[in-house]
Amino acid sequence: MSAIKTKRGLNLPISGGLSSHEVVAGPPIKQVAILPQEAVGIKPRLLVEVGDAVQIGTPLVLDKRSEKVLFTAPTSGEIAAIHRGARRALLAIVIQPDGANTQIDGFGPLDPAQTATEDLVDALCRSGLWAGLRRRPFECVARPDDEPRALFVTAIDTRPLAADPRELIRGREEHFTAGLTALARLAPKTFLCTGGGDWNSLAPSGVQVQEFQGPHPAGNVGTHMHLLSPVAAGRNAWHIGAQDVADIGEFLSTGVIPTERVVALVGPALRQPQLVRTQKGAAISELCAGLAETEEARYINGSVLDGKLAQPGDEVGYLGRYANQISVLSDAPKRRFLDWMNPFSKTHTVTNTVFSKFVTKEYAYDTDTNGSHRAIVPIGSYEEVMPLDILPTQLLRALVSQDLEGCEKLGVLELAEEDLSLCEYVCASKTDYSVLLRDMLTTIEKEG
């Protein structure tokens, strides 16, 4: 099938990318955690207490909305801490590994093509691997009793400094195919969305391989769904990342729950960006120890556009469940006098207002927002970075004014936070649209 080419979007010219695709072994990890807040929309029930001994696959949290969905221990050891936030929200469950890597009983190899679908779903739920499947609308963990119209496997990543998903699963191709074979049985249509390369050989029959080309967000699943199988109220679709598919395939083939993940450590504040194989849920303080050029650095689970803060030593300072990269920026921006009116400024702009746009290839971004919150002035920037066939200016205005009916008419149910990240970047008002979007989606879901 011919490639789908998108023209609107933006590739951030940020420095600190990978110079090699070699995967190196990460440092020893002495603290591991799961972050229940990553699973948006769940009602967690805590199943363990501090001091409890756990094994790989031990249930730590279940979703009271769908009690089959379990969040399990990624390592064996002892529950060292349980962190809660405002209104006792469950932030993190910290495990101190014992090095034994023992797994709970009850799992064995399953044939991804022949095992009954109900048995596959049950095994994935009990192992905790089901949480890798997410659903739109609302970008929440998929419910086993849902009937999706389509399943999307994301094998392309156009986020700033992202690693090629093909490199993240190198050496696990057979497991990827096994996982894709099993997942393709959960939906009437399955799309393997790629950025080119040799993916056709990994796709079983019945899976449609679709190549996407273009600037970010050509790699976002929201773009893929919009163009191939749009979602709406009562019409949902599931999606999952390439590494999670390989994990499912390895689990089904061996009966062993995978505990490692390959992540890209990238960003302008890193001495040497690299691909690292590490423990799932690893503490950022240990994973990135000694790698930053400055002590004043900001660590992000994911990309600089749509990632979550994960400072070393913080309650949520651990590798995220869905993260394929850790981005590191300098958190000590230098003030520049009247830089906004300097035509020779060395900051990036999407407008033709500074000369550096035409001569500078990469910028060492930091955490400076280059201004404070101000009024929204629509000058066409949103439309330039939004490849979806929606009206972004009108939608953002509806989000700011909390116009629920207007948001629904303008296609808000198709979106997740990552889909508005470029709108935030190009917006001179410094408005955090992702927070407004999540609040709106939560309100719509509650009202049914």
N, C-alpha and C positions, 0 to 999 in steps of 0.2 A: 504494500500500500504506500502511496506517495506521502512524503512528509508534509505535515501541517506547519506553515510558516507564519509566525506572528511578527508584526512590525513594531507595534507599540510596546514600550517597556524601557528599561534602563539597566545597564550593567555598571555597577559602582566601580570606579577606578581606584580601588583601595589596595594598598601595598600589604605585604605579609602573606602572600600565597605560597602554596607548596612548590618546591623546586624539584622534588623527587616523589615518586609513587611507591617507594620502598616502605614496607610496614615494619616498624621496629617494636620490640617488646617494651611495654610500659614498666614503670617502677613498681616495686611491691606496694600493695594497697592494704592499709591497716584499718580502714573504716569504709563501709559501704552503706548505701541508703536507697530506699525507694521514696519517691515524692508523689504521694497520692493526689496532690493538687494539680498535677499535670493532666490527670484524667478528668477533663472538664465535665461537669454535670453529674458526677456520681454522688451518691450519698453513702459515705464510707462507714463501715462498721469495723472497729478495731478488734482483731482476734488474738493479739498477743500483749504481753506486758514486759516491762523492763526486767531483764534477768532471765527471760525464757530462752531455752536452747532451741535453735531452729536448724533445719537442713535445707538444701537447695530444693525449692518447690513447696516449702511449708507455707500455707496460706497466712498472710499477714493482715489483709484487709479484704472485705467483700463489699460489693455494691448492693445496698439495700433495695435499689430499684430493680436489679436483676441479679439475684443471689448466685447464679451460676458463674458470674464474672468475678474471678479472684485475682488478687495482686499478691504474688508470692515472693519468697526470699530468693535473691540471686546468688547467695552464697550460704555456706553453713557457718554457724558460730552462735553468738549470744546477742540478744537485743540489748544494745548499750544505751539507747536514748530514744524517746518519743517526743518530737517537737510539735507544739501547737501554736497557732497564731491567734488572730482576733476571732472572738466568738468561738474559741476552742477548735478552730479549723485545723485539721490534721495536715501538718506541713511535711514531716519527714519521719521515717522509722529507720533508725541507725543500727547497723549490725557490726559487731566486731568479729571478723573472720577468725576461724580456728585453724585454717589451713588444711582441714581434712577433706573439704569439698564432697561431703557425703550428700546423697540425694534421697528423698523420701521414696518409699516403696510404692508399687502400684502402676508403674509405667513399663512398657515394652515396645518393641518395634511394631509399627502399623503400616500396612500397604496403603499409600496415599490414593491409589486408584481403585482399590477393591473394598476397603473398609467402609462399613455403613456410614453415611453422612452424620447420623446422630452420634455414633461412636467417635468420629473425628472431632466433632464440636465439643463433646464431653472431655476428651483428652486435652484439647487445646485450652479449655476453660480451667481444668484442674491443674494444668502445668503453669498457668499464668501467661502463656503466650498469646491467648486470645486478646489481651489488652493491646496488642500491636495493631489490631483492626479498629479503625475509626470510621465514624458515620457522618455524612452530611445529609440534610441540614444539621446545624448546631455544632459540628466538629467535636463529637463526643465519642466515647468508646462504644463500639457496635454492640447491640444486644443480640444474643443468640436466637431469639424468637422473631427477629425482624426478617423481612424478605426484601433484600436489596434488588434494585433494578439492574445494577452493574457493580462490578468490583474493579478497582483501579490499582495496579501495582506501579509504584513510582520508581523508575530506574533512570531518572534524569534529575539533576540538581543544578539550577542556575543561580542559586543564592551566592552572595559575595564570598569568595575564597573557598567555596565548597569543593570537596573531593569528588572525583568521578565515581558514581556508584559501582561501576564495573570493577574498579580497584578495591572497593570495600568488600566485595564478595569473591575476590580472586582466590582460587583454590577451593571454593565451596560451590562450584557450578552445579554439581550433581545434586547437592542439597537444595539449591535454589529451584532447580527443575522439579524436584520432589515436592517441595512446598507449594510451588505454583500449581502443580497437578492437583493437590488436595484443595487448595483455595478455589480453584476454578469450578469446583463442584458446589460452591456455596451461592453462586449467582448465575442467572441466565446468560450474562455476558461478562467476559473478563478481558480487560485491556492491559497490556504491558506497555507502558509509556516510556519511551527512551529518547535519548539525545543523539542517536546514531550508534554505530559500532555493532559488534557481533552479539546481538541479543536473540536473533531469530533461532539460533541453534539451541537456546536454552528454553524456548517456549514449547510446551506440549501442544498437541492438536486441540483446536477449539479456542485457543487464546489468541486474540488479535494483537499483534505487535504494531504500535503506532509511534512513528518518529515525530518529534517536535523540534523546530528550529526557531531561533529568535532570541532577543534579549530577555533577561529576567522581567516578568515571571513566567516565561515559557515552560519552566520546570515545575511550577506549582500545580498541585492536583486540582485546585480550583479552576485553573485554566483548562486542564484536560477534561474535567467534568462538563464545563460550560460548552465546550466544542463537540464533545462526543455523546454525553448523556446527562443533560442538565437536571439538577435536582430542584425540588419545590416541596411545598407542604404535601405530605402523603406520597411523595416520590423520592425515596432516598437511595443513596449509593454508598458503598464502603471503599476505603482505600488503606493501603499498607505500603511500607517501605521495603526496599530490596533486601536489606540486612535482616529484617524481621521475617521475610519469606524464607531466606536461607536458614534462619533459626528453626522455623517450623519444619522445614524439610529435614534438617539434622535430627530434630526430636523424633519425628515420625520414623526415620530410618534406623535410629539407634536406640530410642527409648531414653536418651540422656538429654536433659535440659541444658542448652547452651548457656554459658555464664560470661562469655567475653564479647566485646564489641570493638570494632575498629573505628576510631574517631580521628578527625583532622584537628590538630592543634595549630591554629593560624592566627594572624593578626599583626598589625604594625608594631605592637609592643613585645613581640616574641623574638628571641635571639635566633632561633632556628625552627621555623614551621615544619611540622612532620606528621606523618601518619603513625598512629600508635594503636597497638592491640592491648586492651586493658580490661579490667573487671567491670562488668555492668554496675552502674551506680557508684563508681569510684569517687572518693573524696577529691575535689578539685585541688585542694591544698597539697595532696600527695601526687596527683596525676601531673600537675604543672609545676612542681617544685623546682625552683632554680631556672626556669625557662624564660621568665619575663625580664625585660631589660630594665624595668623600674619597679620599685616597691609600690608605687602609686599606679596600679593597673586595675582595670575593670574586666572581670571575667564573665562571659556570656555563654549560656547553654544554647547553642545554635548559632545563627548568623547575626551579624550586626544589625540587620533590618528587622528581624522578627524573633530574636532569641529572648531568653529570660535571664535575669541577673543570677549569678551563681558565684558569689564571692567566697574565696577560701576562708574557712572558719565560720561562715554563716550557717544558720539552721538549714538552708536549702543549697548549700555549697557542694553539690554532688552532681555527677554526670546524669543527665536527664534520660528518661526512658526512650524518648524519640530522637535524641540528639545524635547527629552524625559529625558534629564539629564543636569545638570550643573556640570562641573568638576572644582575643585579648586586645584591649585598647588602652592607651595611656589615659589615666584619670587625673592628669595634672595639666590641663590645657593652659596655654599662655595667652594672656589678654593682649589683643592687638588694637592699638588706638585708632578709632574710626576706620576699622578694617572694612566695614560695609560699603564705604565710599571710595575705597582704594582700587583703581582699575588693574593694579598689578598684584592684587592679593593672591596668595597661594592656596586658597581654599576652592573646593569644587563647587560648581554651580551648574544648574540645568538651563539657565538663561545665558544669553550672550553678553554678560555684564563685566567679565574680567578676562584679561588676555590669557591667563594661565589655562583656561579651558582648551585653548588651541595648541598649547605646547607641552603641557604636563600630562604624562601618561598614567601615573599612579600618585596617590596622595596618602600620606601617613595620617589617617583619620585619628581623632581623639574623641573625648566625650563632650566636647564643646558643642552646644546647640546653636551657637552663632545668633543669639537673640533670645528674647523672652516671649511669653504668650502674647498674642495680639489678634486683631480682627482678621477674619478670613477674606482674602481678596482673590476671587477666581480670575486667573489670567490664562487658562487653558492648560496649565501644567498637569492637572489630574488626567485629562484626556490623553496626553502624550504618553503616559506610563501605564494606562489601563487597557489591556488587550481584550477584556471582556466586553460584550455588547450591552453595556449598561450606561446610565448617565451618572458618572461619578460625582460631578459637582452637586447635582440635585440630591443624590444619595447622601453625601457627606453633610449637606445642609439639613436633611431630614434627621440624620443621626444626632447632630448637635442640638436640634430643637426637640428631640425625643418624639418624633412623629412616627408612631408605630405603623399606622396604616400606610403612610407614605413610603416607609422603608420596605414594607412587604411588596408594594406595587413596583418598587424600583429594584427588586431582586436581592434584598439583603440575605435571604435564606441560602443563596448560593455561596456566600462568602464566609471566610474565616479570617482571623487576624492577619495572617501572612498575605492575604490578598490585598490588604489596604496599606501594607508597609511602605510601598513606594509612594503612595499618596501622602503619607506622613512625611516622607523624606523630602519631597518637592514642595510641601506646603510651607509658605512663609509664616503662617500663624502659629506654628509649633503645637498644633492641636493633636492630642493623642487619640486618634480615631479608633485604634484597636480596642481601647478600653470602652469607648462608646459602643462599638460594635458588639463586644461581648455582653455588655449590659442589655443591649437591645435584643440579642438572641436569647438571653436568659429570660427576659420578660415575655417574649413571644412563646417560648417553650412552656412557661408556666401557665400562660393563658390558653394553651392548647390550640 
